[in-house]
Amino acid sequence: MADKTPQESGARVATRIDISKPGLTREQMYFIRHIEVEQLKKKTQMLRTRNVVTGLAIGAIVVGIYGYTFYSVSQEKIMDEMDEEAKRARLQGPKTGAN
């Protein structure tokens, strides 16, 4: 099972400070909160940048698909060719009472 209490470490950076202990001074509490706010700002800025890049990439893909669809539809002449072939076949075919 995981131990709930942090391990004691000789490293100054790795030690955890329990902010609920009454032994911390007002300046220490202010410093801890200040550092936490700065870390939160840094993380949200990174997330915001990543979200903007992702949004621009998705938007570029959508615009590309949209543009390609219009381009390919404007190039599509199959239906026009089929209509012309059908018209020629009607004109060249035998004249009967059913035509």
N, CA, C and O of each residue as an XYZ file, in Angstrom:
396
protein
N       0.841     -1.186      0.000
C       0.000      0.000      0.000
C       0.886      1.250      0.000
O       2.014      1.239      0.494
N       0.359      2.280     -0.547
C       1.103      3.531     -0.615
C       1.113      4.203      0.751
O       0.110      4.235      1.465
N       2.265      4.729      1.082
C       2.401      5.426      2.349
C       1.888      6.851      2.181
O       2.286      7.550      1.249
N       1.010      7.280      3.075
C       0.409      8.617      2.965
C       1.363      9.729      3.378
O       1.218     10.864      2.925
N       2.335      9.422      4.228
C       3.245     10.461      4.676
C       4.425     10.539      3.727
O       4.912      9.500      3.282
N       4.905     11.735      3.400
C       6.041     11.858      2.492
C       7.323     11.371      3.159
O       7.485     11.489      4.373
N       8.213     10.834      2.370
C       9.498     10.345      2.867
C      10.386     11.541      3.195
O      10.352     12.561      2.508
N      11.160     11.405      4.227
C      12.117     12.449      4.574
C      13.276     12.371      3.587
O      13.752     11.283      3.260
N      13.717     13.511      3.123
C      14.775     13.547      2.137
C      15.813     14.567      2.562
O      15.497     15.578      3.191
N      17.039     14.288      2.213
C      18.109     15.232      2.513
C      18.135     16.396      1.535
O      18.763     17.423      1.792
N      17.442     16.224      0.403
C      17.422     17.273     -0.608
C      16.465     18.376     -0.186
O      15.349     18.111      0.260
N      16.907     19.596     -0.329
C      16.087     20.733      0.087
C      14.903     20.945     -0.871
O      13.840     21.394     -0.443
N      15.076     20.632     -2.142
C      14.030     20.843     -3.133
C      12.918     19.819     -2.989
O      11.752     20.138     -3.222
N      13.260     18.592     -2.609
C      12.291     17.509     -2.591
C      11.453     17.476     -1.316
O      10.485     16.719     -1.252
N      11.785     18.255     -0.319
C      11.012     18.206      0.915
C       9.664     18.870      0.719
O       9.530     19.871      0.015
N       8.688     18.289      1.355
C       7.344     18.842      1.269
C       7.034     19.633      2.532
O       7.450     19.265      3.631
N       6.320     20.691      2.362
C       5.945     21.521      3.495
C       4.460     21.343      3.718
O       3.656     21.524      2.803
N       4.104     20.989      4.933
C       2.695     20.844      5.274
C       2.173     22.221      5.667
O       2.525     22.737      6.728
N       1.340     22.819      4.822
C       0.888     24.187      5.087
C      -0.168     24.244      6.185
O      -0.530     25.328      6.640
N      -0.662     23.090      6.611
C      -1.649     23.117      7.685
C      -0.975     23.175      9.059
O      -1.657     23.360     10.067
N       0.356     23.018      9.115
C       1.064     23.103     10.388
C       1.030     24.539     10.893
O       1.217     25.480     10.121
N       0.797     24.699     12.162
C       0.761     26.069     12.693
C       2.143     26.697     12.827
O       2.234     27.875     13.171
N       3.215     25.964     12.572
C       4.560     26.494     12.758
C       5.027     27.406     11.641
O       6.105     27.990     11.754
N       4.269     27.555     10.572
C       4.706     28.407      9.465
C       4.356     29.858      9.748
O       3.295     30.170     10.288
N       5.267     30.730      9.372
C       5.017     32.153      9.577
C       4.140     32.688      8.451
O       3.919     32.014      7.445
N       3.657     33.879      8.631
C       2.809     34.519      7.630
C       3.571     34.722      6.320
O       2.998     34.570      5.241
N       4.844     35.060      6.406
C       5.649     35.257      5.209
C       5.841     33.945      4.452
O       5.808     33.925      3.222
N       6.041     32.848      5.190
C       6.191     31.552      4.548
C       4.893     31.142      3.832
O       4.932     30.623      2.717
N       3.768     31.376      4.472
C       2.473     31.061      3.853
C       2.262     31.910      2.598
O       1.802     31.413      1.571
N       2.605     33.196      2.696
C       2.472     34.075      1.545
C       3.375     33.620      0.409
O       2.962     33.618     -0.751
N       4.609     33.233      0.734
C       5.554     32.773     -0.282
C       5.057     31.497     -0.956
O       5.146     31.364     -2.177
N       4.537     30.565     -0.171
C       4.021     29.311     -0.719
C       2.853     29.592     -1.664
O       2.798     29.056     -2.771
N       1.944     30.413     -1.231
C       0.798     30.742     -2.091
C       1.238     31.484     -3.342
O       0.704     31.246     -4.425
N       2.197     32.372     -3.206
C       2.707     33.113     -4.354
C       3.326     32.165     -5.385
O       3.080     32.301     -6.584
N       4.123     31.215     -4.921
C       4.747     30.240     -5.822
C       3.679     29.377     -6.491
O       3.774     29.094     -7.685
N       2.662     28.954     -5.731
C       1.585     28.145     -6.307
C       0.837     28.914     -7.391
O       0.498     28.344     -8.428
N       0.580     30.186     -7.169
C      -0.112     31.013     -8.169
C       0.747     31.165     -9.415
O       0.234     31.095    -10.533
N       2.040     31.370     -9.237
C       2.933     31.500    -10.388
C       2.997     30.205    -11.193
O       3.007     30.239    -12.423
N       3.041     29.073    -10.508
C       3.046     27.788    -11.213
C       1.746     27.575    -11.967
O       1.749     27.071    -13.090
N       0.635     27.957    -11.353
C      -0.667     27.830    -12.017
C      -0.733     28.713    -13.258
O      -1.249     28.285    -14.291
N      -0.218     29.941    -13.171
C      -0.194     30.836    -14.336
C       0.647     30.245    -15.462
O       0.266     30.311    -16.631
N       1.786     29.672    -15.106
C       2.666     29.089    -16.112
C       1.991     27.904    -16.794
O       2.059     27.772    -18.016
N       1.340     27.042    -16.013
C       0.659     25.882    -16.587
C      -0.521     26.293    -17.457
O      -0.729     25.715    -18.524
N      -1.299     27.284    -17.018
C      -2.443     27.713    -17.822
C      -1.980     28.395    -19.103
O      -2.638     28.268    -20.135
N      -0.866     29.112    -19.059
C      -0.334     29.734    -20.273
C       0.100     28.664    -21.267
O      -0.145     28.794    -22.466
N       0.745     27.608    -20.775
C       1.163     26.515    -21.657
C      -0.060     25.825    -22.253
O      -0.077     25.505    -23.442
N      -1.082     25.597    -21.430
C      -2.297     24.962    -21.931
C      -3.006     25.854    -22.939
O      -3.509     25.365    -23.951
N      -3.051     27.140    -22.679
C      -3.702     28.066    -23.595
C      -3.002     28.057    -24.949
O      -3.653     28.029    -25.994
N      -1.673     28.081    -24.922
C      -0.911     28.044    -26.166
C      -1.173     26.748    -26.919
O      -1.373     26.756    -28.134
N      -1.170     25.645    -26.199
C      -1.411     24.347    -26.829
C      -2.828     24.289    -27.403
O      -3.034     23.749    -28.490
N      -3.795     24.835    -26.688
C      -5.174     24.840    -27.182
C      -5.317     25.704    -28.430
O      -6.044     25.339    -29.353
N      -4.637     26.835    -28.468
C      -4.705     27.706    -29.643
C      -4.091     27.007    -30.854
O      -4.646     27.053    -31.952
N      -2.952     26.365    -30.651
C      -2.299     25.660    -31.761
C      -3.192     24.527    -32.259
O      -3.336     24.335    -33.467
N      -3.790     23.779    -31.340
C      -4.687     22.695    -31.737
C      -5.898     23.235    -32.487
O      -6.303     22.664    -33.499
N      -6.476     24.319    -32.006
C      -7.626     24.923    -32.679
C      -7.288     25.402    -34.076
O      -8.070     25.212    -35.007
N      -6.123     26.025    -34.228
C      -5.710     26.481    -35.553
C      -5.464     25.308    -36.494
O      -5.796     25.382    -37.677
N      -4.890     24.235    -35.982
C      -4.650     23.055    -36.820
C      -5.963     22.433    -37.280
O      -6.111     22.086    -38.452
N      -6.908     22.291    -36.368
C      -8.211     21.720    -36.735
C      -8.923     22.644    -37.726
O      -9.520     22.171    -38.693
N      -8.865     23.952    -37.491
C      -9.477     24.910    -38.410
C      -8.862     24.842    -39.799
O      -9.575     24.922    -40.800
N      -7.534     24.694    -39.867
C      -6.867     24.597    -41.161
C      -7.294     23.332    -41.900
O      -7.488     23.357    -43.116
N      -7.438     22.237    -41.174
C      -7.888     20.989    -41.799
C      -9.303     21.148    -42.338
O      -9.594     20.718    -43.455
N     -10.184     21.759    -41.555
C     -11.572     21.949    -41.982
C     -11.637     22.839    -43.219
O     -12.350     22.526    -44.172
N     -10.897     23.943    -43.210
C     -10.900     24.844    -44.358
C     -10.310     24.147    -45.582
O     -10.790     24.354    -46.697
N      -9.292     23.336    -45.395
C      -8.703     22.588    -46.500
C      -9.683     21.604    -47.113
O      -9.793     21.512    -48.336
N     -10.392     20.874    -46.275
C     -11.388     19.919    -46.783
C     -12.508     20.665    -47.505
O     -12.955     20.242    -48.572
N     -12.954     21.759    -46.929
C     -14.021     22.563    -47.519
C     -13.596     23.095    -48.895
O     -14.350     23.012    -49.864
N     -12.386     23.638    -48.962
C     -11.882     24.172    -50.234
C     -11.691     23.079    -51.270
O     -12.034     23.265    -52.438
N     -11.148     21.943    -50.857
C     -10.947     20.840    -51.792
C     -12.283     20.326    -52.317
O     -12.397     19.971    -53.490
N     -13.296     20.286    -51.447
C     -14.616     19.832    -51.882
C     -15.166     20.750    -52.957
O     -15.667     20.271    -53.975
N     -15.085     22.057    -52.756
C     -15.567     22.996    -53.776
C     -14.760     22.886    -55.060
O     -15.318     22.960    -56.154
N     -13.462     22.711    -54.936
C     -12.617     22.579    -56.111
C     -12.977     21.325    -56.900
O     -13.088     21.372    -58.125
N     -13.158     20.213    -56.209
C     -13.455     18.963    -56.918
C     -14.858     18.978    -57.513
O     -15.079     18.393    -58.573
N     -15.799     19.626    -56.863
C     -17.157     19.710    -57.411
C     -17.157     20.604    -58.647
O     -17.874     20.322    -59.608
N     -16.377     21.662    -58.641
C     -16.328     22.532    -59.821
C     -15.644     21.829    -60.987
O     -15.917     22.162    -62.140
N     -14.782     20.885    -60.725
C     -14.095     20.140    -61.771
C     -14.924     18.961    -62.278
O     -14.616     18.380    -63.319
N     -15.950     18.623    -61.555
C     -16.732     17.443    -61.902
C     -17.618     17.730    -63.110
O     -18.505     18.581    -63.054
N     -17.369     17.019    -64.189
C     -18.133     17.213    -65.421
C     -18.792     15.912    -65.859
O     -19.288     15.814    -66.982
N     -18.799     14.938    -65.004
C     -19.341     13.624    -65.360
C     -20.823     13.725    -65.692
O     -21.277     13.172    -66.694
N     -21.569     14.421    -64.866
C     -23.015     14.523    -65.101
C     -23.300     15.292    -66.390
O     -24.217     14.938    -67.132
N     -22.518     16.345    -66.661
C     -22.693     17.096    -67.904
C     -22.402     16.217    -69.119
O     -23.131     16.255    -70.111
N     -21.346     15.437    -69.035
C     -20.998     14.544    -70.139
C     -22.068     13.485    -70.347
O     -22.407     13.161    -71.485
N     -22.600     12.944    -69.262
C     -23.651     11.932    -69.380
C     -24.914     12.523    -70.004
O     -25.573     11.872    -70.814
N     -25.245     13.746    -69.630
C     -26.415     14.401    -70.216
C     -26.214     14.632    -71.715
O     -27.137     14.431    -72.506
N     -25.017     15.051    -72.101
C     -24.740     15.271    -73.521
C     -24.792     13.966    -74.306
O     -25.317     13.937    -75.419
N     -24.256     12.890    -73.744
C     -24.311     11.585    -74.406
C     -25.748     11.111    -74.557
O     -26.103     10.552    -75.595
N     -26.563     11.317    -73.564
C     -27.961     10.905    -73.631
C     -28.707     11.720    -74.688
O     -29.548     11.187    -75.412
N     -28.390     13.020    -74.773
C     -29.044     13.875    -75.775
C     -28.655     13.440    -77.188
O     -29.496     13.378    -78.084
N     -27.330     13.132    -77.376
C     -26.881     12.664    -78.680
C     -27.517     11.322    -79.049
O     -27.878     11.093    -80.203
N     -27.648     10.453    -78.068
C     -28.237      9.145    -78.334
C     -29.707      9.300    -78.717
O     -30.193      8.566    -79.578
N     -30.408     10.217    -78.112
C     -31.808     10.443    -78.468
C     -31.944     11.016    -79.867
O     -32.851     10.646    -80.613
N     -31.032     11.926    -80.223
C     -31.101     12.533    -81.543
C     -30.693     11.574    -82.650
O     -31.246     11.640    -83.748
N     -29.744     10.689    -82.393
C     -29.241      9.777    -83.402
C     -30.038      8.480    -83.469
O     -29.919      7.736    -84.442
N     -30.827      8.204    -82.479
C     -31.585      6.944    -82.435
C     -32.709      6.915    -83.448
O     -33.048      7.934    -84.050
N     -33.285      5.737    -83.632
C     -34.380      5.622    -84.607
C     -35.608      6.404    -84.157
O     -35.899      6.494    -82.965
N     -36.303      6.952    -85.097
C     -37.505      7.719    -84.801
C     -38.696      6.763    -84.802
O     -39.083      6.211    -85.832
N     -39.247      6.594    -83.634
C     -40.447      5.766    -83.535
C     -41.531      6.589    -82.884
O     -41.291      7.721    -82.464
N     -42.692      6.043    -82.799
C     -43.804      6.761    -82.194
C     -43.620      6.912    -80.688
O     -44.225      7.794    -80.077
N     -42.806      6.073    -80.090
C     -42.602      6.151    -78.640
C     -41.661      7.276    -78.283
O     -41.703      7.772    -77.158
N     -40.802      7.700    -79.217
C     -39.825      8.763    -78.914
C     -40.529     10.056    -78.985
O     -39.919     11.103    -78.768
